[in-house]
Amino acid sequence: MNIVFLDSTAIPNHIPVPRPSFQHTWIEYEHTSAEQTVERAKNADIVITSKVLFSREVMQQLPKLKLIAITATGTNNVDLVAAEELGITVKNVTGYSAVTVPEHVIGLIFALKHSLMNWYKDQLTAKWADSKQFCYFDYPITDVRGATLGVIGKGSIGSEIGKLATALGMKVIYAERKGATEIRDGYLPFEEVLQTADIITLHCPLTEQTTNLINADTLKLMKPTAYLINTGRGPLIDEQALADALINKQIGAAAVDVLVKEPPEKDNPLIKAATFLPNLIITPHIAWASDSAVTTLVNKVAQNIEDFVKEFHQ
């Protein structure tokens, strides 16, 4: 089996991807552009990738390809219908970040509630040293305990965040799907959660129905003091609408780990807003990336490959 890893820098250098036990060749590229994909994958039986695009047109030019092993949960970079028609198996990985993403979300909640980034930025100047008092009070500090957390998406990550938040003394409510005609036990109507929650955190899958789930209209439903956190998928949010809501003080604050395009353009509205807004935190899609999570991820990718080859030869 010829194996080609098309974007190896999606995995930190200090955590190696286990090599398969069966006989194989292994070629690895740090990055692969759309123009390079066919040439690099043309002799591959198995491709490993995180975000390289596999359209129908690309896969039609790869007659040897049998498996696309994705080093992530999302499969939006692969035309799954075309892959099935062409006899190409696609395997992703789930469950590897059910500890690290919830911890990141909780960290962002504390950072926003206690204005930690603003206090830190001040220490890069002489602001504290020039203060005439032992401390100063330029930024808001509010308690996490007692706040209402609205969770959109009650999968493994959303549920774990609910457990952690409850342990911290927060009230946790889960949103039903937008537009649902029936409300399941344990859920509240989508609009009610937006109107009620002090903090909204997004963990639903990205679909046609959830693209721009948070937009100018839904942002208007939120409290003017509410926070929005997104560690799910960038396109869940209309980025310009969120930037406008923050600039106009329509909501209290936001923290995002994902953007619509990654890496983002320098004129991305949220990237631009972060240069002057004190109530916006952006991290570069690293909520998932604790050492233990990445180790679990690469081991699951390796197991997916082993399982596929075993089935293929039966």
C-alpha positions as CSV (number, residue, x, y, z in Angstrom):
1,M,0.0,0.0,0.0
2,N,1.3,3.5,-0.9
3,I,0.4,6.0,1.7
4,V,0.6,9.8,1.2
5,F,0.2,12.3,4.1
6,L,-0.7,15.5,2.3
7,D,-0.7,18.1,5.2
8,S,1.5,16.7,8.0
9,T,1.8,20.1,9.8
10,A,-1.9,19.6,10.9
11,I,-0.3,17.4,13.6
12,P,2.3,18.9,16.0
13,N,5.9,17.7,15.2
14,H,6.5,16.2,18.6
15,I,3.6,13.8,18.2
16,P,4.3,11.3,15.5
17,V,1.6,9.5,13.5
18,P,2.1,5.7,14.1
19,R,3.2,3.8,11.0
20,P,1.1,0.8,9.8
21,S,2.1,-2.7,10.6
22,F,1.5,-3.9,7.1
23,Q,4.0,-3.4,4.2
24,H,3.8,0.1,2.8
25,T,5.5,3.1,1.4
26,W,5.1,6.4,3.3
27,I,5.4,9.9,1.7
28,E,4.8,13.0,3.7
29,Y,4.2,16.6,2.7
30,E,3.9,19.5,5.1
31,H,1.4,21.4,3.0
32,T,-0.5,20.6,-0.3
33,S,-2.2,23.1,-2.4
34,A,-5.2,22.4,-4.6
35,E,-3.0,22.5,-7.6
36,Q,-0.6,19.9,-6.1
37,T,-3.2,17.4,-4.9
38,V,-3.6,15.2,-7.9
39,E,0.1,15.0,-8.7
40,R,1.0,14.0,-5.2
41,A,-1.8,11.6,-4.7
42,K,-1.9,9.9,-8.1
43,N,0.0,6.8,-6.9
44,A,-1.6,6.6,-3.4
45,D,-3.7,3.8,-2.2
46,I,-4.3,5.7,1.0
47,V,-4.3,9.4,1.5
48,I,-4.0,11.0,5.0
49,T,-5.2,14.6,5.3
50,S,-6.9,17.1,7.5
51,K,-8.1,19.8,5.3
52,V,-7.0,19.1,1.7
53,L,-10.0,19.3,-0.7
54,F,-11.2,16.2,-2.5
55,S,-13.8,17.1,-5.0
56,R,-15.4,14.8,-7.5
57,E,-13.1,16.2,-10.2
58,V,-10.0,15.5,-8.1
59,M,-11.0,11.9,-7.1
60,Q,-11.9,11.0,-10.6
61,Q,-8.2,11.6,-11.4
62,L,-7.1,9.2,-8.7
63,P,-8.1,5.7,-9.8
64,K,-5.7,3.9,-7.4
65,L,-7.1,5.7,-4.3
66,K,-9.0,3.4,-1.9
67,L,-9.1,5.3,1.4
68,I,-9.1,8.9,2.6
69,A,-8.1,8.9,6.2
70,I,-9.1,12.3,7.8
71,T,-7.1,13.5,10.8
72,A,-10.2,15.4,12.1
73,T,-13.9,15.0,12.7
74,G,-15.2,17.2,9.9
75,T,-15.6,15.7,6.4
76,N,-16.6,18.9,4.6
77,N,-13.4,18.8,2.6
78,V,-14.5,15.6,0.8
79,D,-17.4,15.1,-1.6
80,L,-18.8,12.1,0.3
81,V,-21.4,11.3,-2.4
82,A,-18.7,11.2,-5.1
83,A,-16.4,9.2,-2.9
84,E,-19.0,6.5,-2.4
85,E,-19.8,6.4,-6.1
86,L,-16.1,6.0,-7.0
87,G,-15.6,3.3,-4.4
88,I,-13.4,5.4,-2.1
89,T,-13.8,4.9,1.6
90,V,-13.6,8.0,3.9
91,K,-12.8,7.6,7.5
92,N,-12.8,10.4,10.0
93,V,-12.0,10.5,13.8
94,T,-14.4,11.4,16.6
95,G,-14.3,11.7,20.3
96,Y,-10.6,12.7,20.7
97,S,-11.2,16.2,21.9
98,A,-14.0,15.6,24.4
99,V,-11.7,16.8,27.3
100,T,-9.6,19.5,25.8
101,V,-12.3,21.5,24.0
102,P,-14.6,21.8,27.1
103,E,-11.5,22.9,29.1
104,H,-10.8,25.5,26.5
105,V,-14.3,26.8,26.6
106,I,-14.2,27.0,30.4
107,G,-10.9,28.9,30.1
108,L,-12.5,31.3,27.7
109,I,-15.4,31.9,30.0
110,F,-13.1,32.8,32.9
111,A,-10.9,34.9,30.6
112,L,-14.0,36.9,29.5
113,K,-15.7,37.2,32.9
114,H,-12.5,38.4,34.6
115,S,-11.1,40.4,31.6
116,L,-7.9,38.5,31.9
117,M,-6.5,39.5,28.4
118,N,-7.0,43.2,29.1
119,W,-5.2,43.0,32.4
120,Y,-2.4,41.1,30.7
121,K,-2.0,43.5,27.8
122,D,-1.7,46.4,30.3
123,Q,1.4,44.7,31.8
124,L,3.2,45.1,28.5
125,T,3.2,48.8,29.2
126,A,3.9,50.8,32.4
127,K,0.2,51.3,33.2
128,W,0.3,49.5,36.5
129,A,3.6,51.0,37.5
130,D,2.2,54.5,36.8
131,S,-0.9,53.8,38.8
132,K,-1.3,55.9,42.0
133,Q,-3.2,53.1,43.7
134,F,-2.3,49.5,44.4
135,C,-4.7,48.4,41.6
136,Y,-7.1,50.0,39.1
137,F,-10.5,49.1,37.8
138,D,-10.6,49.7,34.0
139,Y,-12.2,46.4,33.0
140,P,-15.3,44.5,34.2
141,I,-14.9,41.5,36.5
142,T,-18.0,39.4,37.1
143,D,-18.5,36.0,38.6
144,V,-18.8,32.7,36.7
145,R,-20.8,31.1,39.4
146,G,-24.5,31.8,39.0
147,A,-24.3,32.6,35.2
148,T,-26.6,30.8,32.8
149,L,-24.7,28.9,30.1
150,G,-26.7,28.2,26.9
151,V,-25.2,25.2,25.0
152,I,-26.1,24.7,21.3
153,G,-25.3,21.1,20.5
154,K,-25.6,18.3,23.1
155,G,-23.1,15.8,21.8
156,S,-20.1,14.6,23.7
157,I,-18.4,18.0,23.9
158,G,-21.5,20.0,24.6
159,S,-22.5,17.5,27.4
160,E,-19.1,17.6,28.9
161,I,-19.1,21.4,29.0
162,G,-22.5,21.2,30.7
163,K,-21.0,19.0,33.4
164,L,-18.0,21.3,34.0
165,A,-20.2,24.4,34.1
166,T,-22.6,22.8,36.5
167,A,-19.6,21.9,38.8
168,L,-18.6,25.6,38.7
169,G,-22.1,26.6,39.9
170,M,-23.5,27.7,36.5
171,K,-27.0,27.0,35.3
172,V,-26.9,25.0,32.1
173,I,-29.6,25.0,29.4
174,Y,-29.5,23.2,26.1
175,A,-31.0,24.7,22.9
176,E,-33.4,22.7,20.7
177,R,-32.7,22.9,16.9
178,K,-33.6,26.2,15.4
179,G,-37.1,25.9,13.8
180,A,-38.0,22.6,15.6
181,T,-41.7,22.1,16.0
182,E,-41.2,19.7,19.0
183,I,-39.1,20.4,22.0
184,R,-37.3,17.3,23.3
185,D,-36.9,16.6,27.0
186,G,-33.9,18.4,28.4
187,Y,-34.0,21.1,25.8
188,L,-35.5,24.6,25.5
189,P,-36.6,26.4,22.4
190,F,-33.6,27.9,20.4
191,E,-34.8,31.5,20.7
192,E,-35.5,31.1,24.4
193,V,-31.9,30.0,25.1
194,L,-30.5,32.9,23.1
195,Q,-32.7,35.3,25.1
196,T,-32.0,33.7,28.5
197,A,-28.4,32.8,28.5
198,D,-25.5,34.9,29.9
199,I,-23.1,32.9,27.7
200,I,-23.8,31.0,24.5
201,T,-21.4,28.3,23.4
202,L,-21.7,26.5,20.0
203,H,-21.1,22.8,19.5
204,C,-23.5,21.8,16.8
205,P,-22.4,20.2,13.5
206,L,-22.0,22.4,10.4
207,T,-24.8,21.8,8.0
208,E,-26.9,23.8,5.5
209,Q,-29.3,24.5,8.3
210,T,-26.6,25.6,10.8
211,T,-24.5,27.8,8.5
212,N,-24.8,31.4,9.8
213,L,-26.9,30.1,12.7
214,I,-25.6,33.1,14.6
215,N,-26.4,36.1,12.4
216,A,-27.6,39.7,12.7
217,D,-31.2,38.5,13.6
218,T,-30.2,35.9,16.2
219,L,-27.6,38.2,17.8
220,K,-30.4,40.7,18.4
221,L,-32.1,38.1,20.6
222,M,-29.1,37.9,23.0
223,K,-28.8,40.0,26.1
224,P,-26.6,43.1,25.7
225,T,-24.4,41.7,28.4
226,A,-24.2,38.2,26.9
227,Y,-21.0,36.4,25.7
228,L,-20.8,34.2,22.6
229,I,-18.2,31.4,22.3
230,N,-17.5,29.4,19.2
231,T,-15.1,26.4,19.3
232,G,-17.2,24.4,16.9
233,R,-17.0,25.5,13.2
234,G,-16.3,28.9,11.8
235,P,-19.3,29.1,9.4
236,L,-21.8,28.7,12.3
237,I,-21.3,32.5,12.7
238,D,-21.8,35.4,10.3
239,E,-18.5,37.0,11.1
240,Q,-19.4,40.5,9.9
241,A,-22.6,40.4,11.9
242,L,-20.7,39.4,15.1
243,A,-18.1,42.1,14.5
244,D,-20.8,44.7,14.1
245,A,-22.6,43.5,17.2
246,L,-19.5,43.8,19.3
247,I,-18.6,47.2,17.9
248,N,-22.1,48.5,18.5
249,K,-22.2,47.0,22.0
250,Q,-25.2,44.8,21.1
251,I,-23.6,41.9,23.0
252,G,-21.1,41.9,25.8
253,A,-18.2,39.9,24.5
254,A,-17.1,37.0,22.3
255,A,-14.4,34.4,22.0
256,V,-13.8,32.3,18.9
257,D,-11.3,29.5,18.1
258,V,-12.6,29.0,14.6
259,L,-13.2,31.2,11.6
260,V,-14.9,30.7,8.2
261,K,-11.6,30.6,6.4
262,E,-8.5,29.2,8.0
263,P,-5.9,30.6,8.0
264,P,-8.0,33.8,7.8
265,E,-7.5,36.7,5.5
266,K,-5.9,39.7,7.2
267,D,-9.0,41.8,6.5
268,N,-11.3,39.2,8.2
269,P,-13.8,41.4,10.1
270,L,-13.1,39.6,13.4
271,I,-9.4,39.7,13.0
272,K,-9.6,43.5,12.3
273,A,-12.0,44.0,15.2
274,A,-9.7,42.2,17.6
275,T,-7.1,44.9,17.2
276,F,-9.2,47.5,19.0
277,L,-12.0,45.6,20.8
278,P,-11.2,44.8,24.4
279,N,-14.0,42.2,24.6
280,L,-13.0,39.9,21.8
281,I,-10.6,36.9,22.1
282,I,-9.4,34.9,19.1
283,T,-7.4,31.7,19.3
284,P,-6.1,29.9,16.2
285,H,-8.2,26.7,16.1
286,I,-6.2,25.1,18.9
287,A,-9.0,24.2,21.4
288,W,-8.7,20.6,20.2
289,A,-5.0,20.3,20.4
290,S,-3.9,19.2,23.8
291,D,-1.1,16.6,23.7
292,S,-3.4,13.8,25.0
293,A,-6.1,14.7,22.4
294,V,-3.6,14.7,19.5
295,T,-2.1,11.4,20.6
296,T,-5.6,9.9,20.8
297,L,-6.3,11.4,17.3
298,V,-3.3,10.0,15.6
299,N,-3.8,6.6,17.2
300,K,-7.4,6.5,15.9
301,V,-6.2,7.5,12.4
302,A,-3.7,4.7,12.5
303,Q,-6.4,2.2,13.6
304,N,-8.7,3.4,10.9
305,I,-6.0,2.6,8.3
306,E,-5.3,-0.8,9.9
307,D,-9.0,-1.7,10.0
308,F,-9.5,-0.7,6.4
309,V,-6.6,-2.7,5.1
310,K,-7.6,-5.7,7.1
311,E,-11.2,-5.5,5.6
312,F,-9.8,-4.8,2.1
313,H,-7.8,-8.0,2.1
314,Q,-10.5,-10.3,3.4
